[in-house]
Amino acid sequence: MSYTDGNMAIHLDMPARVPRTEYSADMHWDLIYKVTGIRVDAFSGADEKAKAASAFIKAWNYDFIWSVLTHRQIFGERRTRMGHAVYQDGAVDYDDQVSLLFESPEDALGFDPWELYGPRDQSSLVAEYNDNYRAKCEQNPDAVNMTGIYVTCMSGLIEIFGWETLLEAAGIDPKGFGALTDRYADWIMQYFQALSQCESPVVMVHDDIVWTSGAFIHPDWYRAYVFPNYKKLFAPLIESGKRIIYTSDGDYSTFIDDVAGCGVHGFVLEPCTDMAYMAEKYGKTHVIVGNADTRALKLGTREDIYAEVKRCMDIGKRCPGFFMAVGNHIPPDTPVENALYYNDTYEKMSRR
C-alpha cells in the first residue's frame, strides 16, 4: 500500500521501493483520461474532477499528497492583486485584475497585520485544519495526507504587497522591512499554534524565499529576519511532535543549512535547488522530495526523460526519506506520451 511506503519514508524507515508524489498531473485531463478512462475537462463539475483526480492518484500510486489550507484567502480583499497568467487547461486560472494594497513602499513599511487583519479565533482555526485534513484523508485514503500553510513568511508578504512594492520597501529600508517581517511573523503565529493542535501528524510549511536565480534580498537579511522567525513559528509544531515538511520554489541552495537549522524534517525542492548537496548532508536525517525537471518531459526525448529520472534516483535511492517527483510540476501542456514514459521509467527504477 502506498500509505505504508509513504509513512515509512516520512519517518526515515526506508521502504523497499522509492515512494513518489506529483504536482499538477491530477489536473492534466488528457493524461487522466489515458490512465483512468475517465473523461473530464476544466469545465466539468468539481465533484467529477475530484473523483477523476483521485482515480489518477491511485493509479499512479502517490504515497503522499502535497497539500495546504492556509493561503491568500486569510487576507480577504486586503492584499495586492498581481493577476495570473494561463497555466491550467481551459485558461480557467487567468486573472487580469491588478491592484495595489499600498500606494507607495513608504506606506507599506508602516504595515501592521494586527491592525489590518485582527486576531483569529484559535478553536475555529484548529477545527478548520482538522476538517481539511479529514477531507484529504477521505479523498485519498491510500496516501499520507497533511494540512498546512502557504503564506508562512515571505509568501505572505508577497501576497500582501506584490513584488514591486516588496522589493522597493526592502531596498529603501532593509531594517524597517525586517521589523515589518517580525510583525507579520507575530501575527501568523496564530496559524502555527493552531496547526500544532490539529490532528494532522504531518504539516506542510510553504514559503517562497527565493527566485529561480536565488535570493532576491541579501542573504544576511534572511538570516537576520526570516530564519529567526522560522524558529519561533516552527517551535510549537516541533513541541507537538509534528513532522514538518518544508517547500520553497526557486533555488534555495544557499539556505539549505539555514532551513535545516530551523527544525524541519524534510525538504520539497524544484530542480534548481542542489539536491546532491542536500542528500549528501541531510539524506540520512531528512525527507527529500524531488526533483526531476519538467523540461525533460515537456521538451525532451525519451532519452532525456530516462536520464533525468536516473539522475534523481542515483542521488535519492540511498536516502531513506526520498520521494520521487517532478519538482516543477507536470502541467497540462506536457505531452501525454512523455508523461506516461516518465511514469513507466519511475516504476522500473523504483525498486531498491
Sequence and secondary structure as in RCSB ss.txt:
>XXXX:A:sequence
MSYTDGNMAIHLDMPARVPRTEYSADMHWDLIYKVTGIRVDAFSGADEKAKAASAFIKAWNYDFIWSVLTHRQIF
GERRTRMGHAVYQDGAVDYDDQVSLLFESPEDALGFDPWELYGPRDQSSLVAEYNDNYRAKCEQNPDAVNMTGIY
VTCMSGLIEIFGWETLLEAAGIDPKGFGALTDRYADWIMQYFQALSQCESPVVMVHDDIVWTSGAFIHPDWYRAY
VFPNYKKLFAPLIESGKRIIYTSDGDYSTFIDDVAGCGVHGFVLEPCTDMAYMAEKYGKTHVIVGNADTRALKLG
TREDIYAEVKRCMDIGKRCPGFFMAVGNHIPPDTPVENALYYNDTYEKMSRR
>XXXX:A:secstr
 HHHHHHHHHTT   SB  B  SSGGG HHHHHHHH     TTS HHHHHHHHHHHHHHTT SB     BSGGGG
TT S EEEE   SGGGTT EEEEE SSSSHHHHTT  HHHHH    HHHHHHHHHHHHHHHHHH TTSB  EEES
 SSHHHHHHHHHHHHHHHHHHH HHHHHHHHHHHHHHHHHHHHHHHHSS SEEEEE   EETTEESS HHHHHHH
THHHHHHHHHHHHHTT EEEEEE S  GGGHHHHHTTT SEEEE TTS HHHHHHHHTTTSEEE  B HHHHHH 
 HHHHHHHHHHHHHHHTTSTTEEB BTT   TTS HHHHHHHHHHHHHH B 
